[in-house]
Amino acid sequence: MQTRITRMLNIKYPIFQGGMAWISEARLAAAVSNAGGLGIIGAGNAPGSMVREEIKKIRELTDRPFGVNIMLMSPQVEEVVEVVCEEKVGVITTGAGNPGKYINQLVESGCRVFPIVPTLALARRLSRYPIEGVIAEGGEAGGHVGDVATTVLVALLARELKIPVIAAGGFADGRGLIAALALGAEAVQLGTVFVCSRECRVHDNYKKAIINAGERSSRVTGKMVKRPVRCLDNKLMRYLEEMDRKGVSPEKFEELAAGSLRRAVEEGNRETGSFMAGQSAALVNRVSTAAEIIEDIMSQARETGDRIDKILKE
Ligand code: TUI
C-alpha cells in the first residue's frame, strides 16, 4: 500500500502515530517507526533540552524515519524549534496553533513540515508556505480539538489542496484507514489506539479507561474559554464543564486544569486526571504491541478493501 506520503517519507505503511504531549516518548515512537509507521515524539510543554534527549534516544532505538510534534501553545516553543532545527529532525508536525512564523526556519534546516489543521480556512492560509502536507484533524480526536467532523474536513481539504492530506480524528483500525483513503487522504494519524500499546509509558489506569470507553465516554470541555479539549469523562471533566458554563476566565480555567494530564499519565488518578482520548477509544479493546496494532490495521484494511472491491463489481 503506497501513497505519496509513504514514498516521500520512506515508510512502509501510511500510518502516523500522533505526537501526544506527555505520552509520545522516544520508546513509543521508535516502536511505531520500527513497525513501519511514522513514530512521532510529542514535545508538549517540555523544554528544549528534554526534547533533544528524546531525539537522541530515538536515534539509538531506530534507524527508521521519525518525527517531532511541536505544540504551539507551549511557552517553550521557540527553543523547541531551535532544537529540532539543530538536530535536523526529518518530519515536524505542529498542533494547537498557527505555525506560519516557524515554517521557513524549519524548512531551511531540512525539516518536512506537516501542520495539523482543524479547518479549511487555516489549511488554505498555510498552503502558501513550503509545507509537504497537512494533517486534517476532526472533532472526534482526543486532546485539543476543532469541531468539524473528520469526514467533512478530510474531503474538503483533499478536494482543494494539491499537497497530500493525512486524516486524523476517529481512526483506530483498518476500516478507518480505508475510509480515510476513500475520502482522499494518503495516510492516517492515530493517537488513542497507540496509548494502549505496550510500549506506551502511561499508567495502566489510562489504558484501562480507554479499553472500557464506549462511543459516548468522552466529552469536550473548555469551549467557552476557547480551549476545547476532548477527554474521557470523569469527576474533573464534569467540574471543568460546570466552571466553563459559569463563565470563569480563561486564566482561572487553565489554573483548574493545570497538571491534570500529568496526573492521568503518571498517577493514573481516575478522579482528577485528564484522560485525553478520542472517540475512537470505543474501538480499542486491548493492549498490544505497536507492531501488532499496525499489523492488525493493515490486515483489516486489506480485508476491507477486498470487500469493497466486491461490492463495486456486483
Ligand atoms: O494539538 C492537538 N492536540 C493536543 S495539544 C495538547 S496539549 C494541551 N493541553 C491542555 C490544553 C491544551 C492543549 C493536547 N492535545 N491537536 C492538533 C490540533 N491543532 N487540534 C486543533 C489544532 C489547532 C487549533 C487551532 C490548530 C491550529 C489552530 O489555529 C488557530 C489559529 O491561530 O488560527
py3Dmol code that shows the C-alpha trace and the ligand (Angstrom):
import py3Dmol

protein = """\
ATOM      1  CA  MET A   1       0.000   0.000   0.000  1.00  0.00           C
ATOM      2  CA  GLN A   2       1.921   3.018  -1.260  1.00  0.00           C
ATOM      3  CA  THR A   3       0.835   6.666  -1.357  1.00  0.00           C
ATOM      4  CA  ARG A   4       2.694   9.943  -1.952  1.00  0.00           C
ATOM      5  CA  ILE A   5       3.247  10.018   1.811  1.00  0.00           C
ATOM      6  CA  THR A   6       4.848   6.573   2.152  1.00  0.00           C
ATOM      7  CA  ARG A   7       7.094   7.329  -0.822  1.00  0.00           C
ATOM      8  CA  MET A   8       8.034  10.825   0.338  1.00  0.00           C
ATOM      9  CA  LEU A   9       8.889   9.701   3.864  1.00  0.00           C
ATOM     10  CA  ASN A  10      10.207   6.238   3.019  1.00  0.00           C
ATOM     11  CA  ILE A  11       7.848   4.465   5.422  1.00  0.00           C
ATOM     12  CA  LYS A  12       6.258   1.070   4.844  1.00  0.00           C
ATOM     13  CA  TYR A  13       2.686   1.909   5.918  1.00  0.00           C
ATOM     14  CA  PRO A  14       0.623   5.130   5.677  1.00  0.00           C
ATOM     15  CA  ILE A  15       0.277   5.363   9.455  1.00  0.00           C
ATOM     16  CA  PHE A  16       1.418   8.265  11.672  1.00  0.00           C
ATOM     17  CA  GLN A  17       1.397   7.965  15.464  1.00  0.00           C
ATOM     18  CA  GLY A  18       0.155  11.205  16.984  1.00  0.00           C
ATOM     19  CA  GLY A  19       2.802  13.195  18.864  1.00  0.00           C
ATOM     20  CA  MET A  20       0.922  13.390  22.145  1.00  0.00           C
ATOM     21  CA  ALA A  21       2.108  15.656  24.973  1.00  0.00           C
ATOM     22  CA  TRP A  22       3.412  13.669  27.998  1.00  0.00           C
ATOM     23  CA  ILE A  23       2.654  10.408  26.176  1.00  0.00           C
ATOM     24  CA  SER A  24       4.590  10.093  22.919  1.00  0.00           C
ATOM     25  CA  GLU A  25       8.118   9.462  24.119  1.00  0.00           C
ATOM     26  CA  ALA A  26      11.072   8.030  22.201  1.00  0.00           C
ATOM     27  CA  ARG A  27      10.220   4.459  23.233  1.00  0.00           C
ATOM     28  CA  LEU A  28       6.693   4.544  21.741  1.00  0.00           C
ATOM     29  CA  ALA A  29       7.739   6.494  18.646  1.00  0.00           C
ATOM     30  CA  ALA A  30      10.659   4.125  17.980  1.00  0.00           C
ATOM     31  CA  ALA A  31       8.366   1.092  18.266  1.00  0.00           C
ATOM     32  CA  VAL A  32       5.985   2.602  15.699  1.00  0.00           C
ATOM     33  CA  SER A  33       8.810   3.546  13.317  1.00  0.00           C
ATOM     34  CA  ASN A  34      10.379   0.099  13.651  1.00  0.00           C
ATOM     35  CA  ALA A  35       6.984  -1.438  12.798  1.00  0.00           C
ATOM     36  CA  GLY A  36       6.810   0.509   9.520  1.00  0.00           C
ATOM     37  CA  GLY A  37       4.755   3.560  10.547  1.00  0.00           C
ATOM     38  CA  LEU A  38       5.927   7.064  11.410  1.00  0.00           C
ATOM     39  CA  GLY A  39       6.622   7.416  15.130  1.00  0.00           C
ATOM     40  CA  ILE A  40       6.343  10.968  16.439  1.00  0.00           C
ATOM     41  CA  ILE A  41       7.751  12.364  19.690  1.00  0.00           C
ATOM     42  CA  GLY A  42       5.376  14.811  21.396  1.00  0.00           C
ATOM     43  CA  ALA A  43       7.259  17.885  22.632  1.00  0.00           C
ATOM     44  CA  GLY A  44       4.184  19.133  24.539  1.00  0.00           C
ATOM     45  CA  ASN A  45       5.302  21.705  27.125  1.00  0.00           C
ATOM     46  CA  ALA A  46       8.752  20.131  27.577  1.00  0.00           C
ATOM     47  CA  PRO A  47      11.873  22.336  27.483  1.00  0.00           C
ATOM     48  CA  GLY A  48      14.233  22.143  24.508  1.00  0.00           C
ATOM     49  CA  SER A  49      16.838  20.147  26.447  1.00  0.00           C
ATOM     50  CA  MET A  50      14.331  17.370  27.163  1.00  0.00           C
ATOM     51  CA  VAL A  51      13.211  17.251  23.534  1.00  0.00           C
ATOM     52  CA  ARG A  52      16.852  16.937  22.486  1.00  0.00           C
ATOM     53  CA  GLU A  53      17.303  13.991  24.868  1.00  0.00           C
ATOM     54  CA  GLU A  54      14.282  12.234  23.361  1.00  0.00           C
ATOM     55  CA  ILE A  55      15.649  12.808  19.834  1.00  0.00           C
ATOM     56  CA  LYS A  56      18.992  11.305  20.856  1.00  0.00           C
ATOM     57  CA  LYS A  57      17.188   8.372  22.462  1.00  0.00           C
ATOM     58  CA  ILE A  58      15.040   7.569  19.441  1.00  0.00           C
ATOM     59  CA  ARG A  59      18.134   7.627  17.211  1.00  0.00           C
ATOM     60  CA  GLU A  60      19.577   4.855  19.395  1.00  0.00           C
ATOM     61  CA  LEU A  61      16.374   2.823  19.146  1.00  0.00           C
ATOM     62  CA  THR A  62      15.633   3.057  15.411  1.00  0.00           C
ATOM     63  CA  ASP A  63      17.216   3.981  12.114  1.00  0.00           C
ATOM     64  CA  ARG A  64      13.795   4.430  10.511  1.00  0.00           C
ATOM     65  CA  PRO A  65      12.232   7.874   9.857  1.00  0.00           C
ATOM     66  CA  PHE A  66      10.557   9.600  12.800  1.00  0.00           C
ATOM     67  CA  GLY A  67       9.060  12.983  13.619  1.00  0.00           C
ATOM     68  CA  VAL A  68       8.571  15.513  16.417  1.00  0.00           C
ATOM     69  CA  ASN A  69       5.297  17.302  17.161  1.00  0.00           C
ATOM     70  CA  ILE A  70       5.634  20.914  18.243  1.00  0.00           C
ATOM     71  CA  MET A  71       2.771  22.038  20.468  1.00  0.00           C
ATOM     72  CA  LEU A  72       2.459  25.722  19.598  1.00  0.00           C
ATOM     73  CA  MET A  73       0.796  26.821  22.854  1.00  0.00           C
ATOM     74  CA  SER A  74       3.897  25.736  24.765  1.00  0.00           C
ATOM     75  CA  PRO A  75       5.818  28.568  26.445  1.00  0.00           C
ATOM     76  CA  GLN A  76       8.979  26.732  25.296  1.00  0.00           C
ATOM     77  CA  VAL A  77       8.058  26.698  21.618  1.00  0.00           C
ATOM     78  CA  GLU A  78      10.947  28.917  20.450  1.00  0.00           C
ATOM     79  CA  GLU A  79      13.656  26.753  21.994  1.00  0.00           C
ATOM     80  CA  VAL A  80      11.967  23.546  20.783  1.00  0.00           C
ATOM     81  CA  VAL A  81      12.042  24.924  17.221  1.00  0.00           C
ATOM     82  CA  GLU A  82      15.764  25.692  17.686  1.00  0.00           C
ATOM     83  CA  VAL A  83      16.450  22.165  18.906  1.00  0.00           C
ATOM     84  CA  VAL A  84      14.605  20.335  16.103  1.00  0.00           C
ATOM     85  CA  CYS A  85      16.400  22.552  13.547  1.00  0.00           C
ATOM     86  CA  GLU A  86      19.810  21.833  15.098  1.00  0.00           C
ATOM     87  CA  GLU A  87      19.026  18.124  15.254  1.00  0.00           C
ATOM     88  CA  LYS A  88      17.724  18.178  11.669  1.00  0.00           C
ATOM     89  CA  VAL A  89      14.600  16.178  12.518  1.00  0.00           C
ATOM     90  CA  GLY A  90      13.146  14.827   9.263  1.00  0.00           C
ATOM     91  CA  VAL A  91       9.454  15.383   9.960  1.00  0.00           C
ATOM     92  CA  ILE A  92       7.805  18.099  12.051  1.00  0.00           C
ATOM     93  CA  THR A  93       4.118  18.156  12.818  1.00  0.00           C
ATOM     94  CA  THR A  94       2.620  21.146  14.608  1.00  0.00           C
ATOM     95  CA  GLY A  95      -0.546  21.429  16.696  1.00  0.00           C
ATOM     96  CA  ALA A  96      -2.664  23.798  18.759  1.00  0.00           C
ATOM     97  CA  GLY A  97      -1.894  26.923  16.745  1.00  0.00           C
ATOM     98  CA  ASN A  98      -0.764  28.569  13.511  1.00  0.00           C
ATOM     99  CA  PRO A  99       2.861  27.538  12.759  1.00  0.00           C
ATOM    100  CA  GLY A 100       3.298  30.160   9.987  1.00  0.00           C
ATOM    101  CA  LYS A 101       6.146  32.106  11.538  1.00  0.00           C
ATOM    102  CA  TYR A 102       8.301  28.993  12.110  1.00  0.00           C
ATOM    103  CA  ILE A 103       7.863  27.245   8.771  1.00  0.00           C
ATOM    104  CA  ASN A 104      10.680  28.896   6.791  1.00  0.00           C
ATOM    105  CA  GLN A 105      13.219  28.305   9.563  1.00  0.00           C
ATOM    106  CA  LEU A 106      12.205  24.631   9.835  1.00  0.00           C
ATOM    107  CA  VAL A 107      12.304  24.056   6.080  1.00  0.00           C
ATOM    108  CA  GLU A 108      15.695  25.773   5.747  1.00  0.00           C
ATOM    109  CA  SER A 109      17.035  23.328   8.338  1.00  0.00           C
ATOM    110  CA  GLY A 110      15.852  20.375   6.274  1.00  0.00           C
ATOM    111  CA  CYS A 111      12.618  19.522   8.133  1.00  0.00           C
ATOM    112  CA  ARG A 112       9.491  18.478   6.259  1.00  0.00           C
ATOM    113  CA  VAL A 113       6.571  20.296   7.891  1.00  0.00           C
ATOM    114  CA  PHE A 114       3.044  18.915   8.348  1.00  0.00           C
ATOM    115  CA  PRO A 115       0.772  21.296  10.270  1.00  0.00           C
ATOM    116  CA  ILE A 116      -2.294  19.860  11.982  1.00  0.00           C
ATOM    117  CA  VAL A 117      -5.316  21.904  10.920  1.00  0.00           C
ATOM    118  CA  PRO A 118      -8.889  21.840  12.260  1.00  0.00           C
ATOM    119  CA  THR A 119     -10.394  23.991   9.468  1.00  0.00           C
ATOM    120  CA  LEU A 120     -10.241  24.576   5.713  1.00  0.00           C
ATOM    121  CA  ALA A 121      -9.504  28.261   6.407  1.00  0.00           C
ATOM    122  CA  LEU A 122      -6.221  27.502   8.203  1.00  0.00           C
ATOM    123  CA  ALA A 123      -5.246  24.883   5.602  1.00  0.00           C
ATOM    124  CA  ARG A 124      -5.726  27.485   2.860  1.00  0.00           C
ATOM    125  CA  ARG A 125      -3.604  30.049   4.682  1.00  0.00           C
ATOM    126  CA  LEU A 126      -0.804  27.536   5.312  1.00  0.00           C
ATOM    127  CA  SER A 127      -0.813  26.121   1.790  1.00  0.00           C
ATOM    128  CA  ARG A 128       1.080  29.273   0.721  1.00  0.00           C
ATOM    129  CA  TYR A 129       4.054  28.146   2.825  1.00  0.00           C
ATOM    130  CA  PRO A 130       6.536  25.417   1.802  1.00  0.00           C
ATOM    131  CA  ILE A 131       4.751  22.607   3.676  1.00  0.00           C
ATOM    132  CA  GLU A 132       4.745  18.978   2.479  1.00  0.00           C
ATOM    133  CA  GLY A 133       1.225  18.106   3.576  1.00  0.00           C
ATOM    134  CA  VAL A 134      -1.483  18.846   6.119  1.00  0.00           C
ATOM    135  CA  ILE A 135      -2.932  16.703   8.856  1.00  0.00           C
ATOM    136  CA  ALA A 136      -6.710  17.251   8.810  1.00  0.00           C
ATOM    137  CA  GLU A 137      -7.906  16.608  12.369  1.00  0.00           C
ATOM    138  CA  GLY A 138     -11.621  16.402  13.003  1.00  0.00           C
ATOM    139  CA  GLY A 139     -13.532  16.929  16.219  1.00  0.00           C
ATOM    140  CA  GLU A 140     -13.597  13.193  17.037  1.00  0.00           C
ATOM    141  CA  ALA A 141      -9.924  13.426  18.029  1.00  0.00           C
ATOM    142  CA  GLY A 142      -8.648  13.480  21.591  1.00  0.00           C
ATOM    143  CA  GLY A 143      -6.944  16.391  23.319  1.00  0.00           C
ATOM    144  CA  HIS A 144      -7.160  19.914  21.916  1.00  0.00           C
ATOM    145  CA  VAL A 145      -9.745  19.751  19.118  1.00  0.00           C
ATOM    146  CA  GLY A 146     -11.657  21.626  16.495  1.00  0.00           C
ATOM    147  CA  ASP A 147     -15.333  20.979  15.833  1.00  0.00           C
ATOM    148  CA  VAL A 148     -15.563  19.931  12.191  1.00  0.00           C
ATOM    149  CA  ALA A 149     -16.279  16.244  11.531  1.00  0.00           C
ATOM    150  CA  THR A 150     -13.264  14.350  10.187  1.00  0.00           C
ATOM    151  CA  THR A 151     -15.204  13.099   7.138  1.00  0.00           C
ATOM    152  CA  VAL A 152     -16.110  16.627   6.054  1.00  0.00           C
ATOM    153  CA  LEU A 153     -12.719  18.177   6.807  1.00  0.00           C
ATOM    154  CA  VAL A 154     -10.690  15.489   5.022  1.00  0.00           C
ATOM    155  CA  ALA A 155     -12.904  15.554   1.929  1.00  0.00           C
ATOM    156  CA  LEU A 156     -12.777  19.359   1.740  1.00  0.00           C
ATOM    157  CA  LEU A 157      -9.006  19.512   2.049  1.00  0.00           C
ATOM    158  CA  ALA A 158      -8.312  16.613  -0.305  1.00  0.00           C
ATOM    159  CA  ARG A 159     -10.598  18.181  -2.900  1.00  0.00           C
ATOM    160  CA  GLU A 160      -8.923  21.567  -2.791  1.00  0.00           C
ATOM    161  CA  LEU A 161      -5.240  21.120  -1.931  1.00  0.00           C
ATOM    162  CA  LYS A 162      -2.510  19.764  -4.197  1.00  0.00           C
ATOM    163  CA  ILE A 163      -0.340  18.588  -1.282  1.00  0.00           C
ATOM    164  CA  PRO A 164      -1.136  15.298   0.492  1.00  0.00           C
ATOM    165  CA  VAL A 165      -3.674  15.176   3.306  1.00  0.00           C
ATOM    166  CA  ILE A 166      -3.272  12.959   6.356  1.00  0.00           C
ATOM    167  CA  ALA A 167      -6.558  12.178   8.117  1.00  0.00           C
ATOM    168  CA  ALA A 168      -6.809  12.314  11.925  1.00  0.00           C
ATOM    169  CA  GLY A 169      -9.606  12.051  14.473  1.00  0.00           C
ATOM    170  CA  GLY A 170     -11.676   8.911  14.940  1.00  0.00           C
ATOM    171  CA  PHE A 171      -9.320   6.363  13.415  1.00  0.00           C
ATOM    172  CA  ALA A 172      -8.103   3.237  15.165  1.00  0.00           C
ATOM    173  CA  ASP A 173      -8.447   0.354  12.715  1.00  0.00           C
ATOM    174  CA  GLY A 174      -8.193  -0.864   9.130  1.00  0.00           C
ATOM    175  CA  ARG A 175     -11.750   0.099   8.220  1.00  0.00           C
ATOM    176  CA  GLY A 176     -10.893   3.651   9.197  1.00  0.00           C
ATOM    177  CA  LEU A 177      -7.721   3.606   7.115  1.00  0.00           C
ATOM    178  CA  ILE A 178      -9.701   2.586   4.012  1.00  0.00           C
ATOM    179  CA  ALA A 179     -12.362   5.208   4.778  1.00  0.00           C
ATOM    180  CA  ALA A 180      -9.624   7.854   5.009  1.00  0.00           C
ATOM    181  CA  LEU A 181      -8.164   6.784   1.668  1.00  0.00           C
ATOM    182  CA  ALA A 182     -11.665   6.864   0.166  1.00  0.00           C
ATOM    183  CA  LEU A 183     -12.042  10.476   1.347  1.00  0.00           C
ATOM    184  CA  GLY A 184      -8.839  11.393  -0.457  1.00  0.00           C
ATOM    185  CA  ALA A 185      -6.296  11.147   2.372  1.00  0.00           C
ATOM    186  CA  GLU A 186      -2.925   9.492   1.794  1.00  0.00           C
ATOM    187  CA  ALA A 187      -2.263   8.419   5.380  1.00  0.00           C
ATOM    188  CA  VAL A 188      -3.942   8.381   8.786  1.00  0.00           C
ATOM    189  CA  GLN A 189      -2.702   9.639  12.123  1.00  0.00           C
ATOM    190  CA  LEU A 190      -3.687   7.658  15.217  1.00  0.00           C
ATOM    191  CA  GLY A 191      -3.244   8.656  18.842  1.00  0.00           C
ATOM    192  CA  THR A 192      -5.670   6.930  21.179  1.00  0.00           C
ATOM    193  CA  VAL A 193      -5.000   3.373  19.941  1.00  0.00           C
ATOM    194  CA  PHE A 194      -1.248   3.849  20.472  1.00  0.00           C
ATOM    195  CA  VAL A 195      -1.843   4.965  24.065  1.00  0.00           C
ATOM    196  CA  CYS A 196      -2.934   1.341  24.529  1.00  0.00           C
ATOM    197  CA  SER A 197       0.335  -0.059  23.167  1.00  0.00           C
ATOM    198  CA  ARG A 198       2.689  -1.962  25.459  1.00  0.00           C
ATOM    199  CA  GLU A 199       5.486   0.470  24.610  1.00  0.00           C
ATOM    200  CA  CYS A 200       3.439   3.470  25.768  1.00  0.00           C
ATOM    201  CA  ARG A 201       4.520   4.771  29.179  1.00  0.00           C
ATOM    202  CA  VAL A 202       1.133   5.850  30.573  1.00  0.00           C
ATOM    203  CA  HIS A 203      -0.238   4.436  33.845  1.00  0.00           C
ATOM    204  CA  ASP A 204      -2.247   1.220  33.453  1.00  0.00           C
ATOM    205  CA  ASN A 205      -5.395   3.068  34.575  1.00  0.00           C
ATOM    206  CA  TYR A 206      -5.126   5.262  31.453  1.00  0.00           C
ATOM    207  CA  LYS A 207      -5.029   2.216  29.175  1.00  0.00           C
ATOM    208  CA  LYS A 208      -7.893   0.591  31.117  1.00  0.00           C
ATOM    209  CA  ALA A 209     -10.006   3.742  30.834  1.00  0.00           C
ATOM    210  CA  ILE A 210      -9.626   3.712  27.043  1.00  0.00           C
ATOM    211  CA  ILE A 211     -10.372  -0.006  26.803  1.00  0.00           C
ATOM    212  CA  ASN A 212     -13.548   0.435  28.874  1.00  0.00           C
ATOM    213  CA  ALA A 213     -14.710   3.511  26.935  1.00  0.00           C
ATOM    214  CA  GLY A 214     -17.717   3.473  24.652  1.00  0.00           C
ATOM    215  CA  GLU A 215     -18.619   5.871  21.882  1.00  0.00           C
ATOM    216  CA  ARG A 216     -20.098   8.440  24.294  1.00  0.00           C
ATOM    217  CA  SER A 217     -17.471   8.188  27.026  1.00  0.00           C
ATOM    218  CA  SER A 218     -15.570  11.330  26.086  1.00  0.00           C
ATOM    219  CA  ARG A 219     -16.594  14.964  26.226  1.00  0.00           C
ATOM    220  CA  VAL A 220     -15.162  18.300  25.169  1.00  0.00           C
ATOM    221  CA  THR A 221     -14.657  20.850  27.928  1.00  0.00           C
ATOM    222  CA  GLY A 222     -13.284  24.390  27.724  1.00  0.00           C
ATOM    223  CA  LYS A 223     -15.316  25.503  24.714  1.00  0.00           C
ATOM    224  CA  MET A 224     -16.289  28.843  26.295  1.00  0.00           C
ATOM    225  CA  VAL A 225     -12.702  29.704  27.211  1.00  0.00           C
ATOM    226  CA  LYS A 226     -11.629  28.707  23.697  1.00  0.00           C
ATOM    227  CA  ARG A 227      -9.540  25.779  24.873  1.00  0.00           C
ATOM    228  CA  PRO A 228     -11.675  22.852  23.714  1.00  0.00           C
ATOM    229  CA  VAL A 229     -10.150  19.582  24.886  1.00  0.00           C
ATOM    230  CA  ARG A 230     -11.657  16.093  24.494  1.00  0.00           C
ATOM    231  CA  CYS A 231     -11.083  13.753  27.437  1.00  0.00           C
ATOM    232  CA  LEU A 232     -12.734  10.672  28.901  1.00  0.00           C
ATOM    233  CA  ASP A 233     -15.495  11.707  31.234  1.00  0.00           C
ATOM    234  CA  ASN A 234     -14.778  11.829  34.983  1.00  0.00           C
ATOM    235  CA  LYS A 235     -15.258  13.989  38.050  1.00  0.00           C
ATOM    236  CA  LEU A 236     -12.705  16.582  36.883  1.00  0.00           C
ATOM    237  CA  MET A 237     -14.347  16.881  33.456  1.00  0.00           C
ATOM    238  CA  ARG A 238     -17.802  17.428  34.981  1.00  0.00           C
ATOM    239  CA  TYR A 239     -16.318  20.084  37.266  1.00  0.00           C
ATOM    240  CA  LEU A 240     -14.474  21.836  34.421  1.00  0.00           C
ATOM    241  CA  GLU A 241     -17.608  21.813  32.309  1.00  0.00           C
ATOM    242  CA  GLU A 242     -19.562  23.438  35.118  1.00  0.00           C
ATOM    243  CA  MET A 243     -16.855  26.092  35.592  1.00  0.00           C
ATOM    244  CA  ASP A 244     -16.770  26.744  31.844  1.00  0.00           C
ATOM    245  CA  ARG A 245     -20.561  27.152  31.822  1.00  0.00           C
ATOM    246  CA  LYS A 246     -20.418  29.501  34.805  1.00  0.00           C
ATOM    247  CA  GLY A 247     -18.117  31.728  32.777  1.00  0.00           C
ATOM    248  CA  VAL A 248     -14.768  31.534  34.628  1.00  0.00           C
ATOM    249  CA  SER A 249     -11.899  33.386  32.962  1.00  0.00           C
ATOM    250  CA  PRO A 250      -9.518  31.510  30.655  1.00  0.00           C
ATOM    251  CA  GLU A 251      -6.756  32.024  33.242  1.00  0.00           C
ATOM    252  CA  LYS A 252      -8.845  30.522  36.038  1.00  0.00           C
ATOM    253  CA  PHE A 253      -9.855  27.602  33.812  1.00  0.00           C
ATOM    254  CA  GLU A 254      -6.228  26.996  32.915  1.00  0.00           C
ATOM    255  CA  GLU A 255      -5.335  27.004  36.613  1.00  0.00           C
ATOM    256  CA  LEU A 256      -8.057  24.449  37.396  1.00  0.00           C
ATOM    257  CA  ALA A 257      -6.850  22.140  34.616  1.00  0.00           C
ATOM    258  CA  ALA A 258      -3.121  22.591  35.258  1.00  0.00           C
ATOM    259  CA  GLY A 259      -1.250  19.375  35.989  1.00  0.00           C
ATOM    260  CA  SER A 260      -4.232  17.162  35.195  1.00  0.00           C
ATOM    261  CA  LEU A 261      -2.670  15.425  32.160  1.00  0.00           C
ATOM    262  CA  ARG A 262       0.358  14.558  34.286  1.00  0.00           C
ATOM    263  CA  ARG A 263      -1.961  13.150  36.974  1.00  0.00           C
ATOM    264  CA  ALA A 264      -3.584  10.886  34.373  1.00  0.00           C
ATOM    265  CA  VAL A 265      -0.343   9.772  32.693  1.00  0.00           C
ATOM    266  CA  GLU A 266       1.844   9.293  35.754  1.00  0.00           C
ATOM    267  CA  GLU A 267      -0.545   8.627  38.639  1.00  0.00           C
ATOM    268  CA  GLY A 268      -3.499   7.167  36.787  1.00  0.00           C
ATOM    269  CA  ASN A 269      -5.714   9.327  39.004  1.00  0.00           C
ATOM    270  CA  ARG A 270      -9.245   8.436  37.857  1.00  0.00           C
ATOM    271  CA  GLU A 271     -10.931  11.410  39.524  1.00  0.00           C
ATOM    272  CA  THR A 272      -8.572  14.325  38.960  1.00  0.00           C
ATOM    273  CA  GLY A 273      -6.677  13.326  35.821  1.00  0.00           C
ATOM    274  CA  SER A 274      -7.291  14.487  32.230  1.00  0.00           C
ATOM    275  CA  PHE A 275      -7.521  11.278  30.263  1.00  0.00           C
ATOM    276  CA  MET A 276      -7.260  12.825  26.809  1.00  0.00           C
ATOM    277  CA  ALA A 277      -8.642  10.403  24.236  1.00  0.00           C
ATOM    278  CA  GLY A 278     -10.639  10.492  21.033  1.00  0.00           C
ATOM    279  CA  GLN A 279     -13.979   8.914  20.192  1.00  0.00           C
ATOM    280  CA  SER A 280     -12.001   6.052  18.670  1.00  0.00           C
ATOM    281  CA  ALA A 281     -11.462   4.849  22.267  1.00  0.00           C
ATOM    282  CA  ALA A 282     -14.676   2.878  21.678  1.00  0.00           C
ATOM    283  CA  LEU A 283     -12.827   0.857  19.010  1.00  0.00           C
ATOM    284  CA  VAL A 284      -9.893  -0.027  21.250  1.00  0.00           C
ATOM    285  CA  ASN A 285     -10.406  -3.190  23.264  1.00  0.00           C
ATOM    286  CA  ARG A 286      -6.987  -4.383  24.352  1.00  0.00           C
ATOM    287  CA  VAL A 287      -3.363  -3.571  24.970  1.00  0.00           C
ATOM    288  CA  SER A 288      -0.982  -4.872  22.311  1.00  0.00           C
ATOM    289  CA  THR A 289       2.436  -4.010  20.933  1.00  0.00           C
ATOM    290  CA  ALA A 290       2.788  -1.171  18.438  1.00  0.00           C
ATOM    291  CA  ALA A 291       3.770  -3.743  15.803  1.00  0.00           C
ATOM    292  CA  GLU A 292       0.614  -5.797  16.495  1.00  0.00           C
ATOM    293  CA  ILE A 293      -1.551  -2.675  16.291  1.00  0.00           C
ATOM    294  CA  ILE A 294      -0.087  -1.778  12.906  1.00  0.00           C
ATOM    295  CA  GLU A 295      -0.303  -5.338  11.563  1.00  0.00           C
ATOM    296  CA  ASP A 296      -3.945  -5.623  12.692  1.00  0.00           C
ATOM    297  CA  ILE A 297      -4.765  -2.336  10.969  1.00  0.00           C
ATOM    298  CA  MET A 298      -3.086  -3.387   7.735  1.00  0.00           C
ATOM    299  CA  SER A 299      -4.696  -6.823   7.596  1.00  0.00           C
ATOM    300  CA  GLN A 300      -8.164  -5.384   8.337  1.00  0.00           C
ATOM    301  CA  ALA A 301      -7.555  -2.706   5.686  1.00  0.00           C
ATOM    302  CA  ARG A 302      -6.792  -5.374   3.083  1.00  0.00           C
ATOM    303  CA  GLU A 303      -9.942  -7.340   4.015  1.00  0.00           C
ATOM    304  CA  THR A 304     -11.981  -4.152   3.870  1.00  0.00           C
ATOM    305  CA  GLY A 305     -10.510  -3.233   0.507  1.00  0.00           C
ATOM    306  CA  ASP A 306     -11.403  -6.676  -0.867  1.00  0.00           C
ATOM    307  CA  ARG A 307     -14.952  -6.399   0.494  1.00  0.00           C
ATOM    308  CA  ILE A 308     -15.415  -3.026  -1.173  1.00  0.00           C
ATOM    309  CA  ASP A 309     -13.919  -4.285  -4.434  1.00  0.00           C
ATOM    310  CA  LYS A 310     -16.545  -6.999  -4.422  1.00  0.00           C
ATOM    311  CA  ILE A 311     -19.380  -4.548  -3.769  1.00  0.00           C
ATOM    312  CA  LEU A 312     -18.195  -2.316  -6.600  1.00  0.00           C
ATOM    313  CA  LYS A 313     -18.067  -5.234  -9.026  1.00  0.00           C
ATOM    314  CA  GLU A 314     -21.581  -6.500  -8.266  1.00  0.00           C
TER     315      GLU A 314
END
"""
ligand_1 = """\
33
TUI
O -2.736 19.800 19.351
C -3.544 18.896 19.281
N -3.939 18.211 20.353
C -3.490 18.441 21.624
S -2.341 19.584 22.118
C -2.496 19.122 23.680
S -1.600 19.855 24.970
C -2.808 20.779 25.690
N -3.101 20.529 26.938
C -4.050 21.226 27.562
C -4.738 22.203 26.933
C -4.499 22.458 25.633
C -3.502 21.736 24.979
C -3.397 18.124 23.797
N -3.920 17.750 22.633
N -4.086 18.535 18.095
C -3.817 19.264 16.915
C -4.754 20.372 16.796
N -4.408 21.559 16.455
N -6.063 20.330 17.054
C -6.565 21.571 16.821
C -5.485 22.335 16.438
C -5.446 23.711 16.061
C -6.279 24.664 16.630
C -6.187 25.989 16.237
C -4.511 24.097 15.104
C -4.430 25.404 14.721
C -5.259 26.344 15.281
O -5.075 27.588 14.821
C -5.723 28.668 15.396
C -5.198 29.864 14.693
O -4.386 30.552 15.307
O -5.506 30.016 13.505
"""
view = py3Dmol.view(width=600, height=400)
view.addModel(protein, "pdb")
view.setStyle({"model": 0}, {"cartoon": {"style": "trace"}})
view.addModel(ligand_1, "xyz")
view.setStyle({"model": 1}, {"stick": {}})
view.zoomTo()
view.show()
